[in-house]
Amino acid sequence: MTGSISKPNRVGLQGKGPTMTDIAKEAGVSVGTVSNVVNGTIAVKQERRERVLQAIARLGYTPNVLAQSLRRRQSTVIGICVPHVANTYFMQIVDVFERLSAADRREIIHVYARREEDYLKEKVEWLIKFKISGLIMLPSIGAG
């Protein structure tokens, strides 16, 4: 007996995955409704919300954060630079920033300065190339 196993319509990193339009068609709702569910901007009736979430799961949809940032002309990424990861003090601070950023629907990119001034400069310049919306730097140069 042969059976059919439903697989999400996922495509590799280089390919194009399902869009909000695909989710809207699958769920039988408007693209605006899908956008409201995905972005949490406007409350959506529970029944419609469930249909959208089920369609997202079936098709394997994931939002394109880069495209969203370009469309909004604002990055949702914050850079954080810490001296190193071996110190629990710094990791606790990073954990607090992670929680705060998640509550604000933002993401954090971590870089490590290794207490080397040239390396720190290189990493900060790298973060700036991503057009981050903010930069948090914990003291490292000359700190012990």
C-alpha positions in Angstrom: 0.0 0.0 0.0 1.4 3.3 -1.0 0.6 6.4 1.1 1.0 10.1 0.5 3.0 12.0 3.1 2.4 15.7 3.0 5.7 17.6 3.1 6.0 21.4 3.6 6.7 23.3 0.5 10.2 24.4 1.8 12.9 25.5 -0.6 16.6 25.8 0.2 18.3 29.0 1.3 18.9 30.0 -2.3 15.3 29.3 -3.5 12.0 31.1 -3.0 9.7 29.6 -0.4 6.0 30.2 0.0 4.8 33.8 0.2 2.0 35.5 2.1 0.0 35.3 -1.1 0.4 31.5 -1.1 -0.6 31.4 2.6 -3.7 33.6 1.9 -4.9 31.3 -0.9 -4.3 28.2 1.2 -6.2 29.6 4.2 -8.9 31.3 2.1 -8.2 34.8 3.6 -6.8 38.1 2.3 -3.1 38.8 2.2 -3.8 41.6 4.7 -5.2 39.0 7.2 -2.0 36.9 6.8 0.1 40.0 7.3 -1.8 40.8 10.5 -1.4 37.3 11.9 2.3 37.2 11.0 3.2 40.7 12.2 0.7 40.9 15.0 -0.4 44.4 13.9 -4.2 44.0 14.1 -6.2 41.4 16.0 -7.6 38.7 13.8 -10.6 36.5 14.7 -9.5 33.3 16.2 -11.0 31.1 13.5 -9.2 33.0 10.7 -6.0 33.1 12.8 -6.1 29.3 13.2 -6.6 28.8 9.4 -3.6 31.1 8.7 -1.4 29.4 11.2 -2.4 26.0 9.8 -1.6 27.1 6.3 1.8 28.5 7.5 2.6 25.1 9.1 1.5 23.1 6.0 3.4 25.2 3.5 6.5 25.8 5.7 6.3 29.6 5.5 8.9 31.7 7.2 8.9 35.5 7.1 11.7 37.1 5.1 13.1 39.5 7.8 15.4 41.2 5.3 12.5 42.0 2.9 10.4 43.3 5.8 13.3 45.6 6.9 13.7 46.9 3.4 9.9 47.5 3.0 9.7 49.3 6.4 13.0 51.1 5.8 14.0 50.1 9.3 16.1 47.2 10.5 14.9 44.9 13.3 18.4 43.9 14.1 20.5 45.2 17.0 24.2 44.5 17.2 25.8 43.7 20.6 29.6 43.5 21.1 31.0 41.8 24.2 34.6 41.1 25.1 34.3 37.3 25.2 31.9 34.5 26.0 33.7 32.8 28.9 32.6 35.4 31.4 29.1 34.7 32.8 28.6 38.4 33.7 28.7 39.3 30.0 26.5 36.3 29.1 23.9 37.4 31.7 23.8 40.9 30.2 23.4 39.5 26.7 20.6 37.3 28.0 18.8 40.4 29.3 19.2 42.2 26.0 17.9 39.1 24.2 14.8 39.1 26.3 14.2 42.8 25.8 14.7 42.6 22.1 12.4 39.7 21.7 9.7 41.6 23.5 10.2 44.4 21.0 10.2 41.9 18.0 13.8 42.6 17.3 16.8 40.3 16.9 20.4 40.6 18.1 23.6 39.8 16.3 26.4 39.0 18.7 30.1 39.7 18.0 33.0 39.3 20.3 35.8 41.9 20.6 38.4 39.5 22.2 39.8 42.5 24.0 41.6 43.5 20.8 41.1 47.0 19.5 41.6 46.3 15.8 39.4 43.2 16.0 36.7 45.3 17.7 36.8 48.0 15.0 36.5 45.3 12.3 33.5 43.7 13.9 31.7 47.0 14.6 32.3 48.0 10.9 30.9 44.6 9.9 27.7 45.2 12.0 27.2 48.6 10.5 27.2 47.1 7.0 24.0 45.3 8.0 22.3 48.6 8.7 21.5 47.6 12.2 19.0 49.7 14.1 21.2 49.9 17.2 24.6 48.9 18.7 25.2 47.9 22.3 28.9 47.7 23.3 30.1 46.4 26.5 33.5 47.7 27.7 36.4 45.5 26.6 39.4 47.5 25.5 41.6 48.4 28.5 39.3 46.5 30.9 41.6 44.3 32.7 
